[in-house]
Amino acid sequence: MVTQLPSSTSKGIIYPESDGQPMADNTKQFELIVLIKKNLDLLFANDANVFVAGDLLWYPVEGDNTNRRAPDVMVIFGRPKGDRGSYKQWEEGNIPPQVVFEILSPSNTVKEMIVKYKFYEQYGVEEYYLYDPDKYELSGWLRSHDQLAEISQMTGWVSPRLGIRFELSDGELQIYRPDGQPFLTYLELAQQIEQTQLELAQERQRTEQERQRAEQAQSQLEALRTLLQAKGINPDEL
């Protein structure tokens, strides 16, 4: 996480906007975090009241600046998009993140992940997804009353909140949009846009060629009519 200047409230309590920890420990973890975050941005681009954040500190309790977590990705329904230095829940209509994602790295300990799980359970997360890219293990929990209950089968699971589907293909995590399209990397999205632009350009070229051929045929027809009329022949009577 990029270190930023701390913020404060009118009560003088400072809520730091950085925990001093890196966003990711390696390229694999970083790429997965970016993949999920950016594709969720695209998925909810037209909904002004869905806020998606990556590696943003979440403070659930006003007055307590030590009780905090920075999920790799979190999604909050009912809050507007926009820049934030941290997510202070009491300033956000007291709405907690409904969905959080964590991507394991080699430095994560079992104790650390248990603490995160308990935090998410205590403070109202509805869906919690955890993926280990080294072991190709995907786990998920869904809120049932006051607890996060483990989802027994994650392959083919569809998020109730997000509508996205999880699959494990050859051990690799694959996520699909509600329309069935897969989550794409930035490079894949750029290549897709480039291909679409190429196809549009080719279609415009074909349309222009058809227009030119039609104009040429019309010109030839008019020339023939003129020639027939010059010979005293009415082309409409032929």
Buried (B, 14 or more C-beta within 10 A) or exposed (E): BEEEEEBEBEEEEEBBBBBEEBBBBEEEBBBBBBBBBBBBBEBBEEEEEBBBBBBBBBBBEBEEBEEBBBBBBBBBBEBEBEEBBBBBBEEBEEBBBBBBBBBBBEEBEEEEBEEBBEBBBEBBBBBBBBBBBEEEBBBBBBBEEEEBEEBEEBEEBEBEEBEBBBBBEEEEBEBBBEEEEEBBBEEEBEEEEEEEEEEEEEEEEEEEEEEEEEEEEEEEEEEEBEEBEEEEEEEEEE
